[in-house]
């Protein structure tokens, strides 16, 4: 079966850090653009960060620039999202998604872009 599985979420204090993982099975993540999205209670899903195949051009939402870092480990067929300096407003379910790369990453990393595969999400809660 083709699937994505997120892990690494948890409960952290403001200012804390987590490393989220997105592991693929049934297909090779190396050839896909991978997006991290999140959805907080009462809010619409938003794009957080995306990475294209090849040289790995990245995109970050303004709200997370300088705090979050997306990366690939092709040998492990996994994409990571390092999330640092966490704020209460970062609390959300974080999802990863995959799509064949075909356009500028800033356009692909938007809520309206259609992705082929989605994980079920991992909860991140930032609270004191």
Contact map, one row per residue, 1 for C-alpha under 8 A:
11100000000000000000000011000000000000000000000000000000000000000000000000000000000000000000000000000000000000000000000000000000
11110000000000000000000111100000000000000000000000000000000000000000000000000000000000000000000000000000000000000000100000000000
11111000000000000000000111000000000000000000000000000000000000000000000000000000000000000000000000000000000000000000111000000000
01111100000000000000011110000000000000000000000000000000000000000000000000000000000000000000000110000000000000000000111100000000
00111110000000000000111100000000000000000000000000000000000000000000000000000000000000000000000100000000000000000000001110000000
00011111000000000001111000000000000000000000000000000000000000000000000000000000000000000000001100000000000000000000001111000000
00001111100000000001110000000000000000000000000000000000000000000000000000000000000000000000000000000000000000000000000011000000
00000111110000000111100000000000000000000000000000000000000000000000000000000000000000000000000000000000000000000000000001000000
00000011111000000111000000000000000000000000000000000000000000000000000000000000000000000000000000000000000000000000000001111000
00000001111100000100000000000000000000000000000000000000000000000000000000000000000000000000000000000000000000000000000000111000
00000000111110000000000000000000000000000000000000000000000000000000000000000000000000000000000000000000000000000000000000011110
00000000011111011000000000000000000000000000000000000000000000000000000000000000000000000000000000000000000000000000000000011111
00000000001111110000000000000000000000000000000000000000000000000000000000000000000001000000000000000000000000000000000000000111
00000000000111110000000000000000000000000000000000000000000000000000000000000000000011110000000000000000000000000000000000000111
00000000000011111000000000000000000000000000000000000000000000000000000000000000000111100000000000000000000000000000000000000000
00000000000111111100000000000000000000000000000000000000000000000000000000000000000111000000000000000000000000000000000000000000
00000000000100111110000000000000000000000000000000000000000000000000000000000000011111000000000000000000000000000000000000000000
00000001110000011111000000000000000000000000000000000000000000000000000000000000011100000000000000000000000000000000000000000000
00000001100000001111100000000000000000000000000000000000000000000000000000000001111000000000000000000000000000000000000000000000
00000111100000000111110000000000000000000000000000000000000000000000000000000001111000000000000000000000000000000000000000000000
00001111000000000011111000000000000000000000000000000000000000000000000000000111100000000000000000000000000000000000000000000000
00011110000000000001111100000000000000000000000000000000000000000000000000000111000000000000000100000000000000000000000000000000
00011100000000000000111110000000000000000000000000000000000000000000000000011110000000000000000000000000000000000000000000000000
01111000000000000000011111111000000000000000000000000000000000000000000000001100000000000000000000000000000000000000000000000000
11110000000000000000001111110000000000000000000000000000000000000000000000001000000000000000000000000000000000000000000000000000
11100000000000000000000111110000000000000000000000000000000000000000000000000000000000000000000000000000000000000000000000000000
01000000000000000000000111111000000000000000000000000000000000000000000000000000000000000000000000000000000000000000000000000000
00000000000000000000000111111111000000000000000000000000000000000000000000001000000000000000000000000000000000000000000000000000
00000000000000000000000100111111110000000000000000000000000000000000000001001100000000000000000001000000000000000000000000000000
00000000000000000000000000011111000000000000000000001100000000000000000001001000000000000000000000000000000000000000000000000000
00000000000000000000000000011111100000000000000000001100000000000000000000000000000000000000000000011000000000000000000000000000
00000000000000000000000000011111110000000000000000011000000000000000000000000000000000000000000001111000000000000000000000000000
00000000000000000000000000001011111000000000000001111000000000000000000000000000000000000000000001111000000000000000000000000000
00000000000000000000000000001001111100000000000001110000000000000000000000000010000000000000000111100000000000000000000000000000
00000000000000000000000000000000111110000000001111100000000000000000000000000000000000000000000111000000000010000000000000000000
00000000000000000000000000000000011111000000001111000000000000000000000000000000100000000000011110000000000000000000000000000000
00000000000000000000000000000000001111100000111110000000000000000000000000000000000000000000011110000000000000000000000000000000
00000000000000000000000000000000000111110000111100000000000000000000000000000000000000000001111000000000000000000000000000000000
00000000000000000000000000000000000011111011110000000000000000000000000000000000000000000001110000000000000000000000000000000000
00000000000000000000000000000000000001111111100000000000000000000000000000000000000000000011100000000000000000000000000000000000
00000000000000000000000000000000000000111110000000000000000000000000000000000000000000000001000000000000000000000000000000000000
00000000000000000000000000000000000000011111000000000000000000000000000000000000000000000000000000000000000000000000000000000000
00000000000000000000000000000000000000111111100000000000000000000000000000000000000000000000000000000000000000000000000000000000
00000000000000000000000000000000000000110111110000000000000000000000000000000000000000000000000000000000000000000000000000000000
00000000000000000000000000000000000011110011111000000000000000000000000000000000000000000000000000000000000000100000000000000000
00000000000000000000000000000000000011100001111100000000000000000000000000000000000000000000000000000000000001100000000000000000
00000000000000000000000000000000001111000000111111000000000010000000000000000000000000000000000000000000000011100000000000000000
00000000000000000000000000000000001111000000011111000000000110010000000000000000000000000000000000000000000010000000000000000000
00000000000000000000000000000000001110000000001111100000011110000000010000000000000000000000000000000000000010000000000000000000
00000000000000000000000000000000111100000000001111110000011100000000010000000000000000000000000000000000100010000000000000000000
00000000000000000000000000000000111000000000000011111001111000000000011000000000000000000000000000000000100000000000000000000000
00000000000000000000000000000001110000000000000001111111110000000000000000000000000000000000000000001000100000000000000000000000
00000000000000000000000000000111100000000000000000111111100000000000000000000000000000000000000000001000000000000000000000000000
00000000000000000000000000000110000000000000000000011111100000000000000000000000000000000000000000000000000000000000000000000000
00000000000000000000000000000000000000000000000000011111100000000000000000000000000000000000000000000000000000000000000000000000
00000000000000000000000000000000000000000000000000111111110000000000000000000000000000000000000000000000000000000000000000000000
00000000000000000000000000000000000000000000000000111111111000000000000000000000000000000000000000000000100000000000000000000000
00000000000000000000000000000000000000000000000011110001111100000000010000000000000000000000000000000000100000000000000000000000
00000000000000000000000000000000000000000000000011100000111110000000000000000000000000000000000000000000110010000000000000000000
00000000000000000000000000000000000000000000000111000000011111011001000000000000000000000000000000000000000000000000000000000000
00000000000000000000000000000000000000000000001110000000001111111000000000000000000000000000000000000000000000000000000000000000
00000000000000000000000000000000000000000000000000000000000111111000000000000000000000000000000000000000000000000000000000000000
00000000000000000000000000000000000000000000000000000000000011111000000000000000000000000000000000000000000000000000000000000000
00000000000000000000000000000000000000000000000100000000000111111111000000000000000000000000000000000000000000000000000000000000
00000000000000000000000000000000000000000000000000000000000111111111000000000000000000000000000000000000000000000000000000000000
00000000000000000000000000000000000000000000000000000000000000011111100000000000000000000000000000000000000000000000000000000000
00000000000000000000000000000000000000000000000000000000000000011111100000000000001111000000000000000000000000000000000000000000
00000000000000000000000000000000000000000000000000000000000100011111110000000000111100000000000000000000000000000000000000000000
00000000000000000000000000000000000000000000000000000000000000000111111000000001111000000000000000000000000000000000000000000000
00000000000000000000000000000000000000000000000011100000010000000001111100000011110000000000000000000000000000000000000000000000
00000000000000000000000000000000000000000000000000100000000000000000111110000011100000000000000000000000000000000000000000000000
00000000000000000000000000000000000000000000000000000000000000000000011111001111000000000000000000000000000000000000000000000000
00000000000000000000000000000000000000000000000000000000000000000000001111111111000000000000000000000000000000000000000000000000
00000000000000000000000000001100000000000000000000000000000000000000000111111110000000000000000000000000000000000000000000000000
00000000000000000000000000000000000000000000000000000000000000000000000011111100000000000000000000000000000000000000000000000000
00000000000000000000001000000000000000000000000000000000000000000000000011111100000000000000000000000000000000000000000000000000
00000000000000000000001110011100000000000000000000000000000000000000000111111110000000000000000000000000000000000000000000000000
00000000000000000000111100001000000000000000000000000000000000000000000111111111000000000000000000000000000000000000000000000000
00000000000000000000111000000000010000000000000000000000000000000000011111001111100000000000000000000000000000000000000000000000
00000000000000000011110000000000000000000000000000000000000000000000111110000111110000000000000000000000000000000000000000000000
00000000000000000011100000000000000100000000000000000000000000000001111000000011111000000000000000000000000000000000000000000000
00000000000000001111000000000000000000000000000000000000000000000001110000000001111100000000000000000000000000000000000000000000
00000000000000001111000000000000000000000000000000000000000000000011100000000000111111000000000000000000000000000000000000000000
00000000000000111100000000000000000000000000000000000000000000000011000000000000011111000000000000000000000000000000000000000000
00000000000001111000000000000000000000000000000000000000000000000010000000000000001111100000000000000000000000000000000000000000
00000000000011111000000000000000000000000000000000000000000000000010000000000000001111110100000000000000000000000000000000000100
00000000000001100000000000000000000000000000000000000000000000000000000000000000000011111110000000000000000000000000000000000100
00000000000001000000000000000000000000000000000000000000000000000000000000000000000001111110000000000000000000000000000000001110
00000000000000000000000000000000000000000000000000000000000000000000000000000000000000111110000000000000000000000000000000000100
00000000000000000000000000000000000000000000000000000000000000000000000000000000000001111111000000000000000000000000000000011100
00000000000000000000000000000000000000010000000000000000000000000000000000000000000000111111100000000000000000000000000000111100
00000000000000000000000000000000000001111000000000000000000000000000000000000000000000000111110000000000000000000000000000111000
00000000000000000000000000000000000001110000000000000000000000000000000000000000000000000011111000000000000000000000000011110000
00000000000000000000000000000000000111100000000000000000000000000000000000000000000000000001111100000000000000000000000011110000
00000100000000000000000000000000000111000000000000000000000000000000000000000000000000000000111110000000000000000000011111000000
00011100000000000000010000000000011110000000000000000000000000000000000000000000000000000000011111000000000000000000011010000000
00010000000000000000000000000000011110000000000000000000000000000000000000000000000000000000001111100000000000000011111000000000
00000000000000000000000000001001111000000000000000000000000000000000000000000000000000000000000111110000000000000011110000000000
00000000000000000000000000000001110000000000000000000000000000000000000000000000000000000000000011111000000000000111100000000000
00000000000000000000000000000011100000000000000000000000000000000000000000000000000000000000000001111100000000000001000000000000
00000000000000000000000000000011100000000000000000011000000000000000000000000000000000000000000000111110000000000000000000000000
00000000000000000000000000000000000000000000000000000000000000000000000000000000000000000000000000011111000000000000000000000000
00000000000000000000000000000000000000000000000000000000000000000000000000000000000000000000000000001111101100000000000000000000
00000000000000000000000000000000000000000000000000000000000000000000000000000000000000000000000000000111111100000000000000000000
00000000000000000000000000000000000000000000000001110000111000000000000000000000000000000000000000000011111110000000000000000000
00000000000000000000000000000000000000000000000000000000001000000000000000000000000000000000000000000001111111000000000000000000
00000000000000000000000000000000000000000000000000000000000000000000000000000000000000000000000000000011111111001000000000000000
00000000000000000000000000000000000000000000000000000000000000000000000000000000000000000000000000000011111111001000000000000000
00000000000000000000000000000000001000000000001111000000001000000000000000000000000000000000000000000000111111101000000000000000
00000000000000000000000000000000000000000000011000000000000000000000000000000000000000000000000000000000011111111000000000000000
00000000000000000000000000000000000000000000111000000000000000000000000000000000000000000000000000000000000011111000000000000000
00000000000000000000000000000000000000000000000000000000000000000000000000000000000000000000000000000000000001111100000000000000
00000000000000000000000000000000000000000000000000000000000000000000000000000000000000000000000000000000001111111110000000000000
00000000000000000000000000000000000000000000000000000000000000000000000000000000000000000000000000100000000000011111000000000000
00000000000000000000000000000000000000000000000000000000000000000000000000000000000000000000000011100000000000001111110000000000
00000000000000000000000000000000000000000000000000000000000000000000000000000000000000000000000011110000000000000111110000000000
01110000000000000000000000000000000000000000000000000000000000000000000000000000000000000000000011100000000000000011111000000000
00110000000000000000000000000000000000000000000000000000000000000000000000000000000000000000001111000000000000000011111100000000
00111100000000000000000000000000000000000000000000000000000000000000000000000000000000000000001110000000000000000000111110000000
00011100000000000000000000000000000000000000000000000000000000000000000000000000000000000000001000000000000000000000011111000000
00001110000000000000000000000000000000000000000000000000000000000000000000000000000000000000111100000000000000000000001111100000
00000111100000000000000000000000000000000000000000000000000000000000000000000000000000000000111000000000000000000000000111110000
00000000110000000000000000000000000000000000000000000000000000000000000000000000000000000011110000000000000000000000000011111000
00000000111100000000000000000000000000000000000000000000000000000000000000000000000000000111110000000000000000000000000001111100
00000000111100000000000000000000000000000000000000000000000000000000000000000000000000010111000000000000000000000000000000111110
00000000001111000000000000000000000000000000000000000000000000000000000000000000000001111110000000000000000000000000000000011111
00000000001111000000000000000000000000000000000000000000000000000000000000000000000000010000000000000000000000000000000000001111
00000000000111000000000000000000000000000000000000000000000000000000000000000000000000000000000000000000000000000000000000000111
